[in-house]
């Protein structure tokens, strides 16, 4: 699979980047589409391993939202709903009208909100390492959990990707976006989602705990929980093969046989 094509797209009054991997031209049948959304402070880069694996079976789109990665910084802090409007508008411009939507960390909030804005377009919703657990809704608690994760449960490569993106994001924009993340009621908004939902976490993740993820899956109309052993918060980078397999199975997208972890009901 060749490297994704980077497209600069303006939508909902903002500028972002979409990284696209599509099947060969003239393919006999249309391939399904999977869209990947990053979390706070980071970019498509820590999704690249997962992107490449999914692109073997589906047209795959990774989005750098306005203000993240190499995209321009918006003039004002954007609420979750504005980021959701951007990703829906950008994909509409590309002719992607129905897709599986996958968010990681704060990206799960953007994904939930996009699904609520235009529910007919999202066939399945995957929430990887979702935030924020209402039992730990303080910045200090979240920072301690993230620090523990990076020290004990992440690989050198995942830490390098995350912290170089944090540096590029800068403390000002990160802190502005952090307040948006902390205030978003994920556990309330999920109740309005009618699409099937897969909540997926690394079994060692101290940020998205097992109890929180189980409760979140239980609040969805059609929710289930899957835990990937031996990894932490950046599960899609450290266990990309297992995560890709789980997403493709959940979305019923044909693929070559891969080892897939066992599902656990919500």
Secondary structure, DSSP 8 states (H G I E B T S, - for coil): ----EEEEEEETTEEEEEEEE---TT-SS---EEEEE--TT--GGGGHHHHHHHTTTSEEEEEE-TTSTTS---SS---HHHHHHHHHHHHHHTT--SEEEEEETTHHHHHHHHHHHSGGGEEEEEEES----GGG-SHHHHHHHHHHHHHHT--HHHHHHHHHHHHHH-HHHHHHHHHHHHH--HHHHGGG--SEEEEEEETT-SSS-HHHHHHHHHHSTTEEEEEETT--S-HHHHTHHHHHHHHHHHTT-----------EE-
